[in-house]
Amino acid sequence: MRRVWAIAVLALLMLLTVAPLALADDGGSAKGMTALAAGLGIGIAAVGAGLGQGRAVAAAMESIGRNPNSADRIQTPMIIGIAFMEALAIYALVIAFTLSGKV
């Protein structure tokens, strides 16, 4: 059930983010939707990256707590994974800046 809600919310957010591209006229609604898409895009990316990083670190700390000798083998892949998550948030920031430049 949780997955269905996540997919529905993701589809709605993608619709809100892509909607400004469908509005080709130069009216105020296109600029407003573009600003909305930029704000929602970076907000959603920040929340997603934060939740993903928190979950990854929690799992790593739990496994280190269970087996302290494996800390050096867990820490490096965890940091690489967190860097990839943060890169996705930075990509969203670049897209938000690009969209806000069109306002």
Secondary structure as the mmCIF struct_conf table of DSSP 4:
data_model
#
loop_
_struct_conf.conf_type_id
_struct_conf.id
_struct_conf.beg_label_comp_id
_struct_conf.beg_label_asym_id
_struct_conf.beg_label_seq_id
_struct_conf.end_label_comp_id
_struct_conf.end_label_asym_id
_struct_conf.end_label_seq_id
HELX_RH_AL_P HELX_RH_AL_P1 ARG A 2 ALA A 22
BEND BEND1 ASP A 25 ASP A 25
BEND BEND2 GLY A 27 GLY A 27
HELX_RH_AL_P HELX_RH_AL_P2 GLY A 28 ARG A 66
HELX_RH_3T_P HELX_RH_3T_P1 PRO A 68 SER A 70
HELX_RH_AL_P HELX_RH_AL_P3 ALA A 71 SER A 100
TURN_TY1_P TURN_TY1_P1 GLY A 101 LYS A 102
#
